[in-house]
Amino acid sequence: MTYESYWRQLPGVDSEEACPAVTDLDRLLQQIDDEASAEGPAGLRDLEALRARLDLAVQLIARRRQLGLTQAQLAVASGIAQSVISRIEQGSANPTVKTLNALAHALDASLTLTARAS
C-alpha cells in the first residue's frame, strides 16, 4: 500500500483530491529509495526500518483520528506522554512493545505481524 492510499483512508480526506504533500512525499521517498540502493545492504536495512516507523505512524494517526482523539486525549487514555506519541507519529521514535501495547489498548486495537506484500 502506498502512502497516498494510506492518506486517502484518513478521516476527513477527500478520496478524489490529491494532496500535494503526498506527491512531494512520494518523490522524496523515491529519492531516499535510490540513495539507499546506492549505499548497498546497510542503506537498504536503514530504509526498511524507516518504512516500518512510517507505516506505524500512519496506522496510529488513522486509528486515533477514526476515534476522534487528539494526541493529548490519547496520552491520558494510554499513560504515554503526548510528546512520545508525537514522535511516534512523526516516525522519529522507536517505541518499545510496552509503549505500543499501551497505545493499542487505548485505541481498542491489537498488535499484529503481517506478511509483507510480495
N, C-alpha and C positions, 0 to 999 in steps of 0.2 A: 504494500500500500504506500502511495506517495504522500508527502507532507501536504500537498494540495488536497488530496482526498480526505486526509485527516481534518484539514481546515474546514472543508465543506460540511463535515459532520458536526462541527461545533454548533451548539445552540446559538441562534441569533445571526448566523452567517447565511446569506442568500446563496443557495446552491448554484445559481446561474451567474453570479457575479464573481469574476476573478479578483483575487486580492493581489495588488501589486507587490506587497511584501512577500507573498508566497512565490511569485515569479522571481523576485530577487533572490529569495532563499533557494529556489531550485538552481539558479545559476551559481550561487555561492557553493551549494553542495556539490555541483558538478566540478567546480574548480578544486574543492577540497578532495574530491574523489581522485582527480587527476594527480594532484600533488602527493596523495597517499600512495598511489600506484607507483609514482616515480621514486618514492622513498623505499619501496620494497616491502618485505613482510612486516617489519616493525611499524611502518606507516599504515599498512592495512589493518593491523591489530588495533592501533590507536583509533583509526576511523571506525572500526566496528564498535569500540567502546563508546565513542561519541554518538553513534547512531542509537545504541541501546539507551543512553541517557536521554536523547531527544525523543525517542519512542515513549519512554516512561513519562516524560514531561507532557507530551501531547495527550496521553491517556489520562493523566492526573488532572490536567486542565479541563478536558472534556467531561470527565465524571463530576468534578467539582461544579462546573457550570450547569451540568444537567440537573444537579440537585439544588442549584440556585445559591450556592455557598460562596462567600468571599474567602480569601486566604485567612483572614482573621477568624472567621467563624470555624473554618476547618482546623485552625490551630487550637481553638478552645475544645472542639469536639475530639481531637486526636491527642492532645497533650504535646504536640510537636510545635516548636516555635514558628511563628509566621515567617521569620527570616529564613528558616531552613526550608519551609515549603516554597518560598520564593526562589531560593537557589535551585531546588529540585525542578521547579517549573521552568527555570532558565536553562536547565541542562548542565549546570555548573557544579552540582553536588553529586556525591557518590554515596547515597543513603544506605544505611545498614538494613538488614532484613527486619530488625526490630522496628525501625522507623517506618519501613514500608508496610509492615503488619498493622501498625497503629493507624496509618493513613487509610489503608484498605478497610479496616474495621469502621472507622469514622465515615467512610464513603459507601458503606454497605456493599463492599466489593471483596474479591479474593485475589490472592497472588497465584498466578499460574504460569507455567512454562509452556510455550507453544513451539511447534516445529517451524523452522524457517521456511519461507517460500522458496521453492527451487527455481 
